[in-house]
Amino acid sequence: MKIIHTSDWHLGHSLYDYDRAAEQTSFLLQLANIVEKEQPDALIVSGDIYHYAIPSSSAQKMYTEGMLRIADRCQNMTIVVTAGNHDSAARLEINRTLWKRNRVNVIGSIEKKDNKINIDKHIISVETNGKTKGYIIAVPHVYPQNFPSPDDKKKTENIDKQKFFFQALLDEVKSRNTENLPVVMMAHLAVSGSNASGQEYIGQMEYVNLEDLGTGYDYLALGHIHHPQGVPAHNKHARYSGSPLPVSFDETYSHSVIVAGIESGKEPQIKFEEIHNPMPLITMPRNAVDFKEAIKVLNDFDKSQYAYIQLRVLEDELPPDAMERATDACEGTNCRFCHLKIERKPKKNSENISLNMDDIQTLNPLEIAKICYKERKGVEMNDKLCTLMQEAINNIKDEQLEN
């Protein structure tokens, strides 16, 4: 079974009040072209279709037109869309029956039918030219404490309902999968050990262990983390496709969608189709300098290029009209000035941590710990220490939830 895996579209997202509809429309067109070229059996979108729970009418129109165009490019393709934490499950599902006529399966929430969990809603059989090619298990974003038990007859007071739910779905597919066809599972959550560097989010992510998502899938199509990666690193069976467009200046990694060939019991064959952003996010200069030098770098930049620009400047002697001067430098050009990233001037032979409030608000605890470790030890924190630190962070979060 061939699939295309993508997630975290964040349609309707604006960058410092600049509308990004042109970039997002460009992505949807590129995805349609990839679908036409690859002719997959399934396209799966693992959550965060929209950036806001109440998307604008223009964002909804962009999504509708984009999905219809994508569906037209591959007439036999099954499409599965799940809700992410940014999405409103009810709004995403409002036209669920109508979407199904276009081979688009929308799963926004877990629902009960006759006081039992409607498991069938989450299991999609992939049919191509009348032949079953595999199964997709679609799980939308649900907070761990809100997972129900699929079996009302079992006592669940001491059961991890999230873990129980995932395995119950996998076990149900196993009972149906008499031909030993490939199984893909979708989820929108943060897996322990994943790299969320550069990603902006409000509050703290709730991490789950990979083993808590059960066994029996051939490919786990993850969403929520914007950095494309395997979990653990280089794993081909459990992967984040990442966001197709950067949502912040700190998402400096490449952005793509995944094309995967899935066979039962075998390692998936992974290929990345890079997404071109017609309006790239550029931070300049490479290192923070005083404002006078930074504005010179901005003035020297070729402003016939389309770009969003962030200036990296030192906090010392920052003029009060710095934002206005930087904005004026881009007036009437293809560039859009967005932000001053203010950094503290490093002190020689000092163990002071060079973190400002902007850093503290945007970095996660592990990233801050790694910076502090390098400042004090002079070397990077190794993988073992990173894992132990992340476990400690997760334990603290668990205790906070319990209290």
C-alpha positions in Angstrom: 0.0 0.0 0.0 1.3 3.4 -0.9 0.4 6.4 1.2 1.1 10.1 1.4 1.5 11.3 5.0 1.2 14.9 6.0 0.0 17.0 9.0 0.0 20.3 10.7 -1.2 22.5 7.8 -2.3 25.3 10.1 -4.4 26.9 7.4 -5.4 30.4 8.3 -2.2 31.1 10.2 -0.9 34.6 10.0 2.7 35.7 10.7 2.9 38.9 12.7 -0.5 40.0 11.2 0.7 39.1 7.6 -1.8 37.0 5.8 -0.2 33.7 4.5 -3.1 32.5 2.2 -0.9 32.6 -0.9 1.7 30.3 0.7 -0.9 27.9 2.0 -2.7 27.8 -1.4 0.7 27.1 -3.0 1.3 24.2 -0.6 -2.1 22.7 -1.4 -1.4 23.0 -5.2 2.0 21.3 -4.6 0.3 18.5 -2.7 -2.2 18.0 -5.5 0.7 17.7 -8.0 2.5 15.2 -5.7 -0.7 13.1 -5.5 -1.1 13.2 -9.2 2.5 12.0 -9.7 2.5 9.3 -7.0 -1.1 8.0 -7.4 -1.2 6.7 -3.8 -3.8 4.4 -2.3 -4.3 6.8 0.6 -3.6 10.3 1.7 -3.6 10.8 5.4 -3.6 14.1 7.2 -2.8 13.7 10.9 -4.4 16.8 12.5 -4.1 20.6 12.8 -5.8 21.3 9.5 -6.5 24.8 10.7 -4.5 27.1 13.0 -7.6 28.4 14.8 -10.5 26.4 16.2 -12.9 28.9 14.5 -11.2 29.3 11.1 -12.1 32.2 8.8 -14.5 31.7 5.9 -11.5 32.2 3.5 -9.5 29.5 5.3 -12.4 27.1 5.1 -12.9 27.9 1.4 -9.2 27.3 0.8 -9.4 23.9 2.5 -12.5 22.8 0.6 -11.2 23.8 -2.8 -7.8 22.3 -2.1 -9.2 19.0 -0.9 -11.5 18.7 -3.9 -8.6 19.4 -6.2 -6.5 16.8 -4.5 -9.2 14.2 -4.6 -9.7 14.8 -8.4 -6.0 14.1 -9.1 -6.3 10.5 -7.9 -9.8 9.1 -8.4 -9.2 5.8 -6.5 -7.4 7.4 -3.5 -8.8 7.1 0.0 -8.4 10.3 2.1 -8.4 10.3 5.9 -8.3 13.5 7.9 -8.2 13.6 11.7 -8.6 16.6 14.1 -5.6 18.1 15.9 -5.5 20.1 19.0 -5.8 23.3 17.0 -9.0 22.1 15.3 -12.6 22.1 16.4 -13.7 18.5 16.1 -17.4 19.5 15.6 -16.6 22.1 12.9 -14.3 19.7 11.1 -16.9 17.0 11.1 -19.9 19.2 10.2 -19.9 18.1 6.6 -18.6 14.6 7.3 -21.3 12.8 5.3 -20.9 15.1 2.3 -17.1 14.7 2.4 -17.4 10.9 2.3 -19.0 11.1 -1.1 -15.7 12.5 -2.3 -13.8 9.6 -0.6 -12.7 11.9 2.3 -13.1 10.3 5.7 -13.1 13.0 8.5 -12.6 11.8 12.1 -12.8 14.7 14.6 -13.8 12.9 17.8 -14.5 9.7 19.6 -18.3 9.0 19.8 -20.6 6.5 21.5 -23.3 4.6 19.7 -25.8 2.7 21.9 -23.6 3.4 24.9 -20.6 1.8 23.2 -17.7 3.4 21.5 -18.2 3.5 17.8 -15.0 1.7 16.9 -16.0 1.4 13.2 -15.6 5.2 12.8 -11.9 4.9 13.4 -11.2 1.9 11.1 -11.0 2.7 7.4 -10.5 0.0 4.8 -8.4 1.2 1.9 -10.0 0.1 -1.4 -8.3 0.6 -4.8 -10.0 -0.6 -7.9 -12.2 -2.8 -5.8 -9.3 -4.5 -4.0 -8.6 -4.0 -0.3 -5.0 -2.7 0.0 -4.8 -2.2 3.8 -6.3 -0.6 6.8 -6.0 2.8 8.4 -6.7 3.4 12.1 -7.6 7.1 12.6 -7.4 8.6 16.1 -8.0 12.3 16.5 -6.4 14.4 19.1 -7.8 13.6 22.6 -6.2 14.6 25.9 -5.0 11.6 27.8 -7.5 12.0 30.6 -10.4 12.2 28.2 -10.0 8.8 26.5 -12.9 6.5 27.0 -12.8 2.7 27.4 -13.9 0.9 24.3 -15.4 -1.8 26.5 -18.1 -0.7 29.0 -18.2 -4.1 30.6 -14.6 -3.8 31.8 -13.7 -2.0 35.0 -11.4 0.8 34.0 -10.6 2.6 37.2 -7.0 1.4 37.2 -6.5 1.1 33.4 -4.6 3.6 31.2 -7.5 4.4 29.0 -5.4 6.0 26.2 -3.2 2.9 26.0 -6.2 0.6 26.2 -8.0 2.5 23.4 -5.2 2.3 21.0 -4.6 -1.4 21.5 -8.3 -2.2 21.3 -8.4 -0.6 17.8 -5.3 -2.5 16.8 -6.7 -5.8 18.1 -10.0 -5.2 16.2 -8.2 -4.6 12.9 -6.1 -7.7 13.5 -9.3 -9.8 13.8 -10.6 -8.3 10.5 -7.3 -8.4 8.7 -7.4 -12.1 7.6 -5.2 -11.4 4.5 -2.4 -9.9 6.6 -2.6 -6.5 4.8 -0.6 -3.5 5.9 -1.9 -1.4 8.8 -1.4 2.3 9.3 -2.3 4.1 12.4 -2.8 7.9 12.7 -2.3 9.9 15.9 -1.9 13.6 16.8 0.2 13.8 20.0 3.7 14.2 21.3 5.8 11.1 21.8 8.5 11.1 24.4 12.0 11.5 22.9 10.7 13.5 19.9 12.4 16.8 18.9 10.1 19.8 19.2 12.9 22.3 18.7 11.8 25.6 17.2 8.1 24.9 17.7 5.9 27.5 19.3 3.1 26.4 21.6 1.1 27.6 24.5 1.7 25.8 27.8 3.5 22.4 28.0 3.1 19.5 25.7 1.8 16.2 27.2 4.2 13.4 26.2 3.3 9.7 25.9 5.6 6.8 25.5 5.7 5.1 22.1 4.9 1.7 23.6 1.7 3.1 25.0 0.3 3.4 21.4 0.1 -0.3 21.1 1.6 -2.9 18.8 0.3 -4.3 15.5 0.8 -1.3 13.1 3.2 -1.3 10.2 3.4 2.5 10.1 2.4 5.1 12.7 1.6 8.5 11.0 2.1 11.1 13.6 1.1 14.8 13.8 1.6 17.6 16.3 5.4 17.9 16.2 6.5 20.2 13.3 10.0 18.8 13.0 10.0 15.8 10.6 11.5 12.8 12.3 11.3 9.2 13.2 10.5 8.3 16.8 13.0 7.2 18.1 15.3 9.0 15.7 15.6 7.4 12.2 12.7 5.0 13.0 10.8 4.3 9.8 7.8 2.7 11.4 6.7 5.7 13.6 7.2 9.1 12.0 6.2 12.8 12.2 5.7 14.2 8.7 6.2 17.7 10.1 4.5 20.9 9.0 4.6 21.6 5.3 5.3 25.3 6.0 7.2 26.8 8.9 4.9 28.3 11.5 7.7 30.3 13.2 11.1 31.7 12.3 12.7 29.0 14.5 11.4 26.2 12.3 14.6 26.3 10.3 14.5 22.6 9.2 13.3 21.4 5.8 9.5 21.0 5.3 8.0 18.2 3.2 5.4 15.4 3.0 6.2 11.7 3.2 5.5 9.2 0.5 5.7 5.7 2.1 5.4 2.2 0.7 3.9 0.0 3.4 4.1 -3.8 3.4 2.9 -6.0 6.3 5.7 -6.9 8.6 8.4 -5.0 6.7 10.2 -1.7 7.1 8.3 1.0 5.2 10.0 2.6 2.2 10.2 6.3 2.9 10.6 9.2 0.5 10.4 12.9 1.2 8.7 15.3 -1.2 10.0 18.8 -0.2 7.5 21.7 -0.2 8.7 24.9 -1.7 7.7 28.0 0.3 7.3 31.0 -2.0 7.7 33.3 1.0 10.5 32.0 3.1 11.2 33.0 6.7 14.7 34.6 7.0 16.6 35.5 10.1 19.5 37.9 9.6 22.3 38.3 10.3 23.7 34.9 11.3 24.8 36.3 14.7 23.3 39.1 16.8 24.9 42.5 16.1 24.1 46.1 17.2 21.1 47.7 15.6 23.2 50.0 13.4 24.9 47.0 11.8 21.7 45.0 11.6 19.8 47.7 9.7 22.7 47.9 7.2 22.4 44.2 6.6 18.7 44.7 6.0 19.3 47.6 3.6 21.8 45.5 1.6 19.4 42.6 1.3 17.9 42.0 -2.2 14.4 43.1 -1.6 13.1 41.9 -4.9 13.1 38.5 -3.2 9.8 37.5 -1.4 10.6 36.9 2.2 9.5 37.5 5.8 12.4 38.9 7.8 13.5 38.8 11.4 16.4 40.8 12.6 18.8 39.4 15.2 20.1 42.3 17.3 21.9 42.9 20.6 19.9 44.5 23.3 22.6 47.1 24.1 21.7 50.6 22.8 18.6 49.6 20.9 17.0 52.8 19.6 13.4 53.4 20.6 12.3 53.6 16.9 14.0 50.4 15.9 10.8 48.6 14.8 9.7 51.6 12.7 13.1 51.9 11.0 13.2 48.2 10.1 9.7 48.3 8.8 10.4 51.4 6.7 13.4 49.6 5.2 11.1 47.1 3.6 8.4 49.5 2.6 7.4 49.1 -1.1 9.4 45.9 -1.5 8.6 42.1 -1.7 9.9 41.7 1.9 7.9 41.8 5.0 9.7 42.9 8.2 8.3 40.9 11.2 10.3 40.9 14.4 13.4 42.0 16.3 15.0 39.0 18.0 16.8 40.7 20.8 19.7 38.8 22.3 22.1 39.6 25.2 25.7 40.2 24.4 27.8 37.2 25.6 30.2 37.9 28.4 33.7 36.5 28.3 34.7 34.0 30.9 31.2 34.1 32.4 28.9 31.3 33.3 25.8 33.5 33.1 23.1 31.9 30.9 22.4 34.0 27.8 18.6 33.6 27.8 16.2 36.4 27.5 12.4 36.4 28.2 11.7 35.7 24.5 13.9 32.6 24.8 12.2 31.4 28.0 8.7 31.8 26.6 9.4 30.0 23.4 11.9 27.2 24.3 10.8 24.0 26.0 12.4 22.9 29.3 14.7 20.4 27.6 16.1 23.0 25.2 16.7 25.4 28.1 18.5 22.6 30.0 20.7 21.8 27.0 21.7 25.4 26.7 22.6 25.7 30.4 24.5 22.4 30.2 26.6 23.6 27.3 27.2 27.0 28.9 28.5 25.3 32.1 30.2 22.2 30.7 31.4 23.5 27.4 30.0 20.4 25.6 26.6 19.3 24.3 24.4 17.2 26.5 24.6 13.6 25.2 21.5 11.5 24.2 21.4 9.6 27.5 21.3 12.7 29.6 18.7 14.2 27.2 16.5 11.1 27.7 16.8 11.2 31.5 16.1 14.9 31.5 12.9 14.5 29.4 11.8 11.6 31.7 12.2 13.9 34.7 10.2 16.7 32.9 7.4 14.2 32.0 7.3 13.0 35.7 6.9 16.5 36.9 4.1 17.2 34.4 2.4 13.9 35.5 2.6 15.0 39.2 1.1 18.4 38.3 -1.8 16.8 36.5 -2.5 14.5 39.5 -2.5 17.5 41.8 
